[in-house]
Amino acid sequence: MPSTEDNFNSDLKDVHLIYDYDAQDDQGNPEKWRYEMWFYSFDRIVYAIHGGPMAGRKNYQKAEYQCIRPGELWQCNWLEETGTICSLVWDMKNDTVTTLLGFSKGHWENAKEALGDKRNKDDFQRWRDLASIGKQTDRFMLSEQAKIAERFTGRGELGEFDASWETM
């Protein structure tokens, strides 16, 4: 029986997804929240947010993957330096991404402070500081489902990344 890492290597390694959430702005008008996710390796994920309240965020994290059904359904979970917990389920057959985000109080209530690029030391430190605001039970929970707009391999426009870089 193949290991989770073997299944990852055949299903996810180096896969890049661009997906859109159908959402609404503060006035109730329809808008798209575009996200970009690169399954870099068995223990790393790289992403950018192009739409919605967190637009302008570029990040990379240590990740935990779970194969629910090989070739069909995967879960990817990670903890951000802001204290936010992220869980993503990719339904490969139906081209959807379903997410649950447990935003830390610091991240959710100071969204503009959570923007930037982790490769910038000032952004990285500012994000870390957001984790110290509030307590574990002060989270804002957000569940959404998105449709895959593009699927390809490689980093695309996400920029340089090295798996040895600090994540927390």
C-alpha positions in Angstrom: 0.0 0.0 0.0 1.5 3.4 -1.0 2.4 5.8 1.8 0.8 9.3 2.1 4.1 10.7 0.8 4.0 8.4 -2.3 0.4 9.4 -3.0 1.4 13.1 -2.5 4.2 12.7 -5.0 1.8 11.3 -7.6 -1.2 13.6 -6.9 0.0 16.9 -5.5 3.8 17.5 -5.8 4.5 20.7 -7.7 0.8 21.2 -8.5 -0.3 24.9 -8.6 -4.0 25.9 -8.3 -5.6 29.2 -8.8 -9.2 29.3 -7.5 -12.0 31.8 -6.9 -14.4 32.1 -4.1 -17.8 33.7 -4.9 -18.2 36.4 -2.2 -19.7 39.7 -1.5 -18.2 43.1 -0.6 -19.3 45.2 2.3 -22.2 46.6 0.3 -23.5 43.1 -0.7 -22.2 43.3 -4.3 -20.8 40.1 -5.8 -17.0 39.8 -6.0 -14.3 37.2 -6.5 -11.7 36.3 -3.9 -8.8 34.8 -5.9 -6.3 32.6 -4.2 -3.2 30.9 -5.6 -1.8 27.7 -4.0 1.4 25.8 -4.8 1.8 22.3 -3.3 5.6 22.7 -3.2 6.6 19.6 -1.3 5.3 17.0 1.2 5.9 19.5 4.1 5.6 22.9 2.4 2.9 25.1 0.8 3.4 28.4 -1.0 0.5 30.8 -1.7 -0.7 34.3 -2.6 -4.1 36.0 -2.0 -5.3 38.3 -4.8 -8.9 39.1 -3.8 -11.0 39.6 -0.7 -10.1 41.0 2.7 -6.7 39.4 2.8 -5.7 40.4 -0.8 -2.0 41.3 -1.0 -0.7 38.5 1.2 2.1 36.2 0.0 3.2 33.4 2.2 4.8 30.0 2.6 4.3 27.5 5.5 5.1 24.1 6.9 2.1 21.9 6.0 0.5 18.6 6.9 -1.1 16.6 4.2 -3.8 13.9 4.5 -4.8 11.7 1.6 -8.5 11.1 1.9 -8.9 9.2 -1.4 -5.8 8.9 -3.7 -6.4 10.8 -7.0 -9.6 12.3 -5.7 -9.6 14.1 -2.3 -6.8 15.7 -0.3 -6.6 17.8 2.9 -3.8 20.3 3.6 -3.5 21.9 7.0 -1.1 24.6 8.3 -0.6 27.1 11.1 0.4 30.7 10.2 2.8 32.9 12.1 -0.3 35.2 12.8 -1.8 32.3 14.9 -4.4 31.6 12.2 -5.2 27.9 11.6 -5.9 26.9 7.9 -7.4 23.8 6.5 -8.0 23.2 2.8 -9.7 20.2 1.1 -9.1 19.8 -2.6 -11.7 17.7 -4.5 -9.8 16.8 -7.6 -12.8 15.3 -9.4 -15.2 18.2 -8.9 -12.5 21.0 -9.2 -13.4 22.6 -5.9 -11.5 23.8 -2.8 -13.2 23.8 0.6 -11.5 25.7 3.4 -11.9 26.4 7.1 -9.9 29.2 8.5 -9.6 30.0 12.2 -8.3 33.5 12.1 -6.5 34.7 15.2 -8.0 37.9 16.7 -4.9 39.8 15.7 -5.0 38.6 12.1 -8.8 39.2 11.6 -9.1 42.5 13.4 -5.9 43.9 11.8 -6.2 42.6 8.3 -4.2 45.4 6.7 -1.3 44.6 9.1 -1.4 40.9 7.8 -0.7 42.0 4.2 2.7 41.9 2.5 5.3 39.3 1.6 6.8 37.0 4.2 10.2 37.3 2.3 10.3 40.8 3.7 11.6 40.7 7.3 9.4 43.6 8.5 6.2 41.9 7.2 7.2 38.6 8.8 7.8 40.2 12.2 4.6 42.2 12.0 2.7 39.0 11.3 4.3 37.2 14.2 3.2 40.1 16.5 -0.4 39.6 15.4 -0.4 36.2 17.0 0.0 37.7 20.5 -3.3 39.6 20.3 -6.3 37.9 22.0 -6.5 34.3 23.1 -7.3 31.0 21.4 -11.0 31.3 21.8 -11.1 34.8 20.2 -10.9 33.3 16.7 -13.1 34.3 13.8 -14.1 31.1 11.9 -14.7 31.3 8.2 -15.8 28.4 5.9 -15.9 28.8 2.2 -15.9 26.8 -1.1 -14.1 27.9 -4.3 -14.0 26.7 -7.9 -10.7 25.9 -9.5 -9.9 28.4 -12.3 -6.5 27.1 -13.3 -4.3 24.0 -12.6 -0.7 23.6 -13.7 2.7 22.6 -12.4 5.5 24.8 -11.1 5.7 28.0 -9.1 4.0 30.3 -11.6 4.2 33.9 -10.5 4.8 33.1 -6.8 8.4 34.0 -6.8 11.5 32.3 -5.3 11.1 29.9 -2.4 13.6 27.7 -0.5 12.3 25.0 1.8 15.1 25.8 4.3 13.5 29.3 5.0 12.0 29.8 8.5 8.3 29.5 8.6 7.3 30.6 12.1 
